[in-house]
Each structure stands twice: as C-alpha cells, then as structure tokens.
Amino acid sequence: MDAPRFYSDDELATWIPVAALLELLPRELDAQLLRDADLTHFDYFALSMLTNSPDHRLQMKELASMTNATMPRLSHVVSRLERRGLVARERRTTDARGVDVVITPEGRRVVLRATPGHVETVRSLVFDALDADQREQLRDAAVAVLARIDPEGRMVASRPPAARDDETPAAPTAP
C-alpha cells in the first residue's frame, strides 16, 4: 500500500488561498445578484446561457450540461424561474420526449439589467486585483484545471477556444 501523500509547503501555500477563494467568491457574486436582481449566480448563469442561445432556448439536458447542473437541480431552478415569469418550458417540436427551456422577454430584461452590476462586481473583486500578466496566468491555470475536472468539455468554458467560437458567451449581450 502506498503511503499517503500530504501537501508540500508550496502546495499548501497555494491551496489555502485557492480554497478560500472557492468559498468566498460565490458568496460575493450571489450577494450582489440577489441584492440587485433577486437572482443567484446560478440563476444568472442559466439565464445568460438562454439569452445567448439561438432562439433563446435550450433543451433541458443541454442547459444542464452547459451549467454543470444535475437534472433535479436544474428542474428546481427552472421551476423557480418559471414562477417568476422569467422562463417557460415547452415541448420540443422535433422530439416529444424532450423539453426546451425558453427565456421570456421579462427574463431577458432581468438578466440584461443585472449584467452591468455583475460585470462591475467581477471586475472589482477579480480583475482589478490583477495585472495583465496575472489575468493571463489565472486564465491559463483555470483552463488547465478545467481540462482535468471537465475533460469532456460539458461546460462551454471547458472547451478549447476554437470550439467555443460559435458557442454561448458567459455574459449576456444586448439584442
């Protein structure tokens, strides 16, 4: 049996701030979006995927893959967004077994109004703390880690840039 491996001093010095970032950043993003738009970061992410998809719709399983959500989690979120009038479920015309999630005009208005505050929060918390070289290093590190944890490229961000050229951007764009 192999002896257990422990962190080296260098690994520990890297992992502790990364673990703290993984805990604190989502809380900050949620807080801003909840305050400004009554959306969680996940709600915003799902609505963004729909906003930028062809015909503002995605098959439920496709949206689950793009947001890395389980079907039960996504179903719960879609139900909540549906009650608010931000999305609707529609049967697929090409496959009666499939369900599309369609963003409503109100859903588009909400996500587009939320975008400037979200972008400002991300800039303030992340980008303004880094210089250009650090942003490139962060991008490279994130891509390398994503390649390990999402090798199939289920999430759009995990796919190579060339494969993303015609894909959905991370933040919604104006119509």
N, C-alpha and C positions, 0 to 999 in steps of 0.2 A: 504494500500500500504506500502510495506517495505521501510524503509529509505535507501538511497543509501549508499553503503559501500565504504570507502576510504581506501587507503593503510595505514597500520600501519607504524611506523617509521622503524621497522625491514624489513617489506616487501619492502618499498621504497628504503631502503639501499641495498637490494638485486636486485630489479627490474631495477634500473637505470644502474648499470654496465652490467646487462644481456641485456637490450635493446641496449646499446651502442655496445656490442659485436655482437649482431644480425645485426647491421648496418655496423660495420667496418670490421668484418672478411670476409664476402662475397666479399667486395670490394678488400681486400688484396689478396684473393685467385684468383679472376678474373684477377687482375693486373698481378700477376706472370704468370698465364697460358696464358694470352693474349700476354705478352711480350715474353715468351719462346716458345709457340706453336700455337699462334693465335687461342686459344680456350677459351671459357668462362668456368667457373667451371661447369655449367650445361652441356655444350658440353662434357667436360672431363668425367663427371659422366655418361652420357648416353653411351659414347664410352666405358667406363670401364665396364658397365653392359653387353654390347655386346661382348667385348673382353673375358669376363669370362663365357659367356653363352655357352651351348652345341652348337656346330656347328657355334659359333659366330653369332647367330641370335636370335631374339626375335620377337614375334608377336607385332605389333604396340601397341595394347591395353595393352599388358603385360609390355612393356617398359614404357608406360605412367604411369602405376600403380607403377612400381618399382622406377621411378624417381619423382613420385608425380606431374606429369605434366598433364595439360589438353590436350586433343587430338589436339585442334588447336595450342597450344604452341609447342607440340612435333612435329606436322606436319611441322611447320615453321622451327624448329631447324633441323629436318631431311632433309628438302629441302636444307637448307644452307650447311649442311654437305655433302649432295649428290652432290651439285655443286662443292664442293672441292674434290670429289672423295674419301671421307672417309667412306661413307656408300652407300648402294643401297637398294632400295625397291624391293621386289619380292612377287609375289602372292603365297599364301600358297598352297602347293600341296594337303593338306587334306581338305581345305575349301576355295573355290574360292572367298568368300567374305572377307577373312582375308588377311592382308598384313604383311609380315615379313620385319624387318629392319635387314640388314646383314652388318657387318663391313667388309670393304675391306682390302686387305693386306696393302695398304697405310694407312688406318685408324688405323690399329693395330700398324704400325710403328710409327705413330704420337703420339698415346696415350702412347705407351711404352717408347718413347723418352721423353715425358712430365712427366712421373711418378716420376723419381728421384727428379726433381726440385719441383714438387708438394709436395712430401713427405717431402723434406727439408723445404719447406715453412710452412707446417703444424707443423713440429717439432719445428721450430724456433718460430712460433707465439703462439703455444698452448702447446705442450708437454714440451718444455724446460722451460716454465714459471711455471710448476707444478712439485711437487714431486710425488712419487708413491702413497701416500695416497690421494693427491688431484686429481690425474688422476682417481683413483677408485671412489672417490666422484663425480667427473664430469660425469663419465660413469653411475653411479647409478642415478644421477639426470637426465641425458639425457634420460635414459631408462624409468624413472618414468613419465617424461613429455611426451615422445613419446607415452606411453601407454594411455595417456589422449587424445592426438590430433590425433592419428592413431590407435584406438583400434582394427580395423580390420586387422592391420598388412599389409597394402598395400605396404609400403616400406620395403625392406629387413631389414633395420636397426631396424624397429619397432617389428620385430618378435623375440620371445624368442630364446636364443642361440641354444637350441636343434633343433628348427625348421629351423635354418639357416645353420646347419652343411653341408648340400648339396646345399646350395644356393650360389649366386654370392658374392664374396668378394667385398669390397668397392673400392679397388685399383686393377688395372690390374696386372697380373703376367706374367712373361715371358713364352713363349710357351715351 
